[in-house]
Amino acid sequence: MKDVITLYIADDHQIVVDGLKLLIGNDDCIRIVGYAYDGATARADIIERRPDLALIDRRMPGLDGIALLHTLRKLVPETRFVMLSMDTEQHYIRDAQSAGASGYLQKNVGKEELRKCLKTVAGGGQYFPDLRSAKPEAAVTMFTPRELEILKLVLEEQTSFAIAEKLSLSRFTVETHRKNIGRKTETNTLIGLINFLREHKIEL
């Protein structure tokens, strides 16, 4: 790990940015090289400055954190990312991992945990909450209303054609929703879906 880690902060709330700057400011091992309050500005700055680490808010106007990570991980492969969020549901953590984050922190994190996370990620490690202790999923927040409709019919072993007929949708639309459900649950089988719902205590 480098003697001094360069860090960029992106969050749409100035109070959060200012708080992080205060928490990190007196650490000789971490140097803040920039900050932004929106995704578009953060994207341009990070490409230009190429920091070692970037703390990215999950919810921002324009480009949100997930979209920003998908864009930047190929453009600045040397930069490592930590997702910052108030959300602790398991699927948010998985989405951050899938997008290319190497860490995930809550916004109310303390100074010691913040520094531990940043130094772990800067050293090539991963820093994520234990998914077993994260909040169980809520179906209404994890799935869209249409996905819930389709998921219930999938669990009844209905085919995509039958679901399309029943909901007056095209088969292509149904297949797209099923792919999204598969991405969120990380399974494409009926048994896998049943196990996922049971494991995460989701009731439809």
ChimeraX attribute file (.defattr): number of C-alpha atoms within 10 A of each C-alpha:
attribute: neighborCount
match mode: 1-to-1
recipient: residues
	/A:1	10
	/A:2	11
	/A:3	8
	/A:4	12
	/A:5	19
	/A:6	20
	/A:7	25
	/A:8	23
	/A:9	24
	/A:10	27
	/A:11	25
	/A:12	18
	/A:13	13
	/A:14	13
	/A:15	10
	/A:16	17
	/A:17	18
	/A:18	14
	/A:19	12
	/A:20	19
	/A:21	15
	/A:22	12
	/A:23	15
	/A:24	19
	/A:25	14
	/A:26	10
	/A:27	11
	/A:28	10
	/A:29	14
	/A:30	20
	/A:31	18
	/A:32	17
	/A:33	18
	/A:34	16
	/A:35	22
	/A:36	21
	/A:37	18
	/A:38	21
	/A:39	25
	/A:40	15
	/A:41	14
	/A:42	24
	/A:43	18
	/A:44	13
	/A:45	17
	/A:46	25
	/A:47	13
	/A:48	10
	/A:49	15
	/A:50	20
	/A:51	22
	/A:52	25
	/A:53	25
	/A:54	27
	/A:55	24
	/A:56	30
	/A:57	28
	/A:58	25
	/A:59	18
	/A:60	19
	/A:61	12
	/A:62	12
	/A:63	18
	/A:64	18
	/A:65	28
	/A:66	22
	/A:67	14
	/A:68	21
	/A:69	28
	/A:70	15
	/A:71	15
	/A:72	20
	/A:73	16
	/A:74	11
	/A:75	14
	/A:76	17
	/A:77	11
	/A:78	12
	/A:79	21
	/A:80	27
	/A:81	28
	/A:82	29
	/A:83	28
	/A:84	24
	/A:85	19
	/A:86	13
	/A:87	15
	/A:88	18
	/A:89	17
	/A:90	20
	/A:91	20
	/A:92	19
	/A:93	23
	/A:94	17
	/A:95	14
	/A:96	24
	/A:97	20
	/A:98	14
	/A:99	20
	/A:100	21
	/A:101	27
	/A:102	23
	/A:103	23
	/A:104	26
	/A:105	24
	/A:106	15
	/A:107	16
	/A:108	11
	/A:109	13
	/A:110	11
	/A:111	13
	/A:112	10
	/A:113	11
	/A:114	18
	/A:115	17
	/A:116	12
	/A:117	21
	/A:118	26
	/A:119	19
	/A:120	16
	/A:121	21
	/A:122	22
	/A:123	14
	/A:124	11
	/A:125	13
	/A:126	17
	/A:127	18
	/A:128	17
	/A:129	14
	/A:130	9
	/A:131	14
	/A:132	10
	/A:133	10
	/A:134	14
	/A:135	13
	/A:136	16
	/A:137	20
	/A:138	16
	/A:139	17
	/A:140	13
	/A:141	10
	/A:142	18
	/A:143	17
	/A:144	14
	/A:145	12
	/A:146	11
	/A:147	19
	/A:148	17
	/A:149	14
	/A:150	23
	/A:151	22
	/A:152	12
	/A:153	16
	/A:154	18
	/A:155	13
	/A:156	10
	/A:157	12
	/A:158	15
	/A:159	14
	/A:160	20
	/A:161	14
	/A:162	16
	/A:163	21
	/A:164	18
	/A:165	13
	/A:166	12
	/A:167	12
	/A:168	10
	/A:169	14
	/A:170	14
	/A:171	16
	/A:172	12
	/A:173	12
	/A:174	23
	/A:175	17
	/A:176	13
	/A:177	19
	/A:178	18
	/A:179	15
	/A:180	15
	/A:181	21
	/A:182	16
	/A:183	13
	/A:184	15
	/A:185	17
	/A:186	14
	/A:187	16
	/A:188	13
	/A:189	12
	/A:190	14
	/A:191	10
	/A:192	14
	/A:193	19
	/A:194	13
	/A:195	14
	/A:196	15
	/A:197	15
	/A:198	11
	/A:199	12
	/A:200	15
	/A:201	13
	/A:202	15
	/A:203	10
	/A:204	11
